[in-house]
């Protein structure tokens, strides 16, 4: 998952949710400097166990910005 943080940077949160809206994993939760960043989701839950193939949603929030994207996990 690639994302851009606008200047001057700030707190970023990127989370993965299942189709029922349940939190599956938190990929990023903290301060990030301005610029392009990336994070990889390995298909694991918060507890470290594997999740099933299917549709998931990645939600990013940062300052006054929020976006949600649909992804498909295939194993």
C-alpha positions, 0 to 999 in steps of 0.5 A, spaced: 500 500 500 503 506 497 501 513 500 503 520 500 503 524 507 503 532 505 507 537 508 509 538 514 507 530 516 503 528 521 499 522 524 497 517 519 493 511 521 492 505 516 487 499 517 484 493 514 477 491 515 473 485 513 466 486 509 462 486 515 466 492 518 470 489 523 478 491 524 482 485 521 489 489 522 493 496 523 498 497 518 500 504 520 499 508 527 503 513 528 507 520 526 510 520 519 514 525 515 512 528 509 513 524 502 511 517 499 511 511 503 509 504 503 507 498 507 505 491 506 500 487 509 502 480 509 494 477 510 495 476 517 490 479 523 492 483 529 493 476 532 498 474 527 494 469 524 492 468 517 486 471 514 481 468 509 482 470 501 476 475 500 475 482 499 477 487 504 478 494 505 484 499 507 482 505 510 487 511 511 486 517 515 491 523 516 490 530 518 484 532 514 484 526 509 481 520 509 480 514 504 478 507 503 480 502 498 477 495 496 482 490 495 482 482 494 486 477 498 488 471 494 492 465 496 
